[in-house]
Amino acid sequence: MGRRARLWRDDDPATHSPQAKPPVICPLCERPIPPHAKSSLHHLTPKLKGGARAGTVRLHQICHSAIHARFSEAEIARRLADVEALRAAPEMAEFLAWVRTKPDDFHAATRMTRDRRGAKRDPH
């Protein structure tokens, strides 16, 4: 029996019992975050910009990585400090449309966008 079959069997008390917790939903891509999937907490206001005690949200790791690959900490603090603003950002729209077609536990390495790589190299 494969790993997925073991994790999602209909008679599994962890997923089908009255005490089973409802799945956590990623507020960015709006897909469930399975317990075995890679996930992390995202500070809505970056810690470096005063958000150490501000709100956080649980995101798929790939969604969290996509944010930081596309935006600087300053840009996140200035104009993207809530989930709705992140979802509305044109830079994220294409990624979100793509990732919504993937399984809930999908993960892939995320590289910085060309614009962000160039901005990091050019200090001016």
C-alpha positions, 0 to 999 in steps of 0.5 A: 500500500502506498504512502498516500493510501495509508494517509487518507484511508477512510477508516483512519481515525486521524482523518475521519473521526469526530475528533479529527481537526479540520484542515488548516487552509492556506489563506494565500492559495486557499488550499488545505495544508495537510499535516505532512505538507511543508508549511511555515508561519509568515509575519504579515509585517516583516520582523525586520520592519517592526512586525516581531509581535504582529500577526502571522499566518500559516502558509504552504512553504511554496506560497511563503517562498514565492512571496519572499522571492518576489518582494523585498522586506520593505515592500512587504511592510509598505504595501503587502502587509495583509493577505488580500494585498498579497493575493491582489499583487499582479506578481503573485496572481500568476503563481497563485493560478498555477499553484492552485492546480497542484496537490495540497502537499506539493512543494518545489524549490523556489528561485528569486525572480530576475527583478529581485536578483537584479535589485539585490545586486544593484545597491542603488 
